[in-house]
Amino acid sequence: MQSLVHLVVLLILLGILISLGSALYHLTRGPSDADSSKMVRALAIRVGLSLALFFLLMLAWYAGLIQPHGLQPR
């Protein structure tokens, strides 16, 4: 079950990176209204995925599927 959580987190992070890349592509293409709306949509998807990732991590922590760990001095 823990590896499933790790896989989902990695997939969401990949989706966030793809969305950021898409927004960057539409930003650099030029001042077109269609590109502006596509860029805004890509950034909105990124925000949604980031929120989903945050809530997934909080839910997995609450359910005991993941454990936070601190930095341990040597």
C-alpha positions in Angstrom: 0.0 0.0 0.0 2.9 2.3 0.8 4.4 1.9 -2.7 1.0 2.7 -4.2 1.0 6.1 -2.3 4.6 6.7 -3.6 3.5 5.9 -7.2 0.5 8.3 -7.0 2.6 11.1 -5.5 5.2 10.6 -8.4 2.4 10.7 -11.0 0.9 13.8 -9.6 4.3 15.5 -9.5 4.9 14.5 -13.1 1.5 16.0 -14.0 2.5 19.2 -12.2 5.7 19.4 -14.2 3.9 18.7 -17.5 1.4 21.4 -16.7 4.1 23.9 -15.9 5.9 23.0 -19.2 2.7 23.5 -21.1 2.1 26.9 -19.5 5.7 27.9 -20.4 5.2 26.8 -24.0 2.1 28.9 -24.4 3.8 31.8 -22.6 6.7 31.9 -25.1 4.6 31.4 -28.3 3.5 35.0 -28.4 0.7 37.4 -27.5 -2.3 35.4 -28.7 -5.7 35.2 -26.9 -5.9 31.5 -27.5 -2.4 30.9 -26.1 -3.3 33.1 -23.0 -6.4 31.1 -22.2 -4.4 27.8 -22.7 -1.7 29.1 -20.3 -4.2 30.1 -17.7 -5.9 26.7 -18.0 -2.5 24.9 -17.6 -1.7 26.9 -14.5 -5.1 26.3 -13.0 -4.6 22.6 -13.6 -1.2 22.9 -11.8 -2.8 24.6 -8.8 -5.5 21.9 -8.7 -2.9 19.1 -8.9 -0.8 20.8 -6.2 -3.9 21.0 -3.9 -4.8 17.4 -4.6 -1.2 16.3 -3.8 -1.3 18.3 -0.5 -4.6 16.7 0.6 -3.4 13.2 -0.5 -0.3 13.5 1.6 -2.3 14.7 4.6 -4.8 11.9 4.2 -2.0 9.3 3.8 -0.4 10.7 7.0 -3.6 10.6 8.9 -4.3 7.0 7.8 -0.8 6.0 8.8 0.4 5.1 5.3 3.3 7.4 5.5 5.4 8.6 8.5 7.1 12.0 8.7 10.7 11.9 9.9 12.9 14.7 11.0 16.5 15.4 10.4 18.6 13.4 12.8 21.9 15.0 13.8 25.0 12.8 13.7 
